[in-house]
Amino acid sequence: MKKLILYHKGDAAAVNIMEKLKRFLEEDRKLEERVKIISSDSSILYLDENPKLIEEIKTKNYEICIVPSKHKSKAGMKTLSCHPPGNFSIAEYGGSDKTLGVVNSIYLTEALLMLKKYNSQADYDVCFECTHHGPTSLEIPVIFIEIGSSEAEWKNDIAANTVARVIKGLLDMKTLQKDERISCIGFGGGHYCRKFSKIIESEKFALGHICPKYHLKNLNHELIKQMVEKTLPKPKIALLDKKGLGSEKRRILELLENFDLESIML
């Protein structure tokens, strides 16, 4: 089953990453045969507005869609991050309101572990980001792997090479051991998911969708149902950032009682 790499030709970080990745693929023709690369003239966040490309992707049986991308933030942090797409509220940056994309928790977690392994720049923060932005209409797992947060970082060849190595590693993954890591969904904490990013180093958890503290107020049964149904493999555990739940803690725990999930406080 082929894997898809989808990127925006106007994204400086994505272009930089793809230049490095294509060199890796030229050195490994067998790996090159297992991947389909599609470049887009418009931002991947707004892919749902391109029905022709969506339909083209849906007609193929891709195992996963990997999106190399830039990350922007007002804080200007230097970051290497990965996350699933989806909106817990109004869709401000692509996708549909209160709709999540599909994510494979094993791939997402392996992406972060490899980012940590290959990163050689001490001033870069390596982490999960919570679920956010589009697209949300693809029916295959999607993960974004990003360099942040300014043009200087997007054009940083060391950072781009790191992400390219990670994507190559994900392309090279053949058979995923279902019991190797326990699939989970996460609740609470900030946008950069510090606690969840750390716990995977010591525990056999694999994170799928993560709802941050600032969106907990929007959570209802339907959204948690999407978090469960659109995280593959099917999650068995709800991880909760104990100090990052705020006043929503009791309500979230009550909602989780309706699902076949073990709740673990971190």
Beta strands, then each sheet from edge to edge (+ up, - down):
strand 1: 3-8
strand 2: 35-40
strand 3: 65-72
strand 4: 79-83
strand 5: 103-104
strand 6: 125-128
strand 7: 142-149
strand 8: 182-187
strand 9: 205-211
strand 10: 231-232
strand 11: 237-240
strand 12: 262-265
sheet 1: 2+ 1+ 3+ 7+ 4- 6-
sheet 2: 5+ 10+
sheet 3: 9+ 8+ 11+ 12+
end
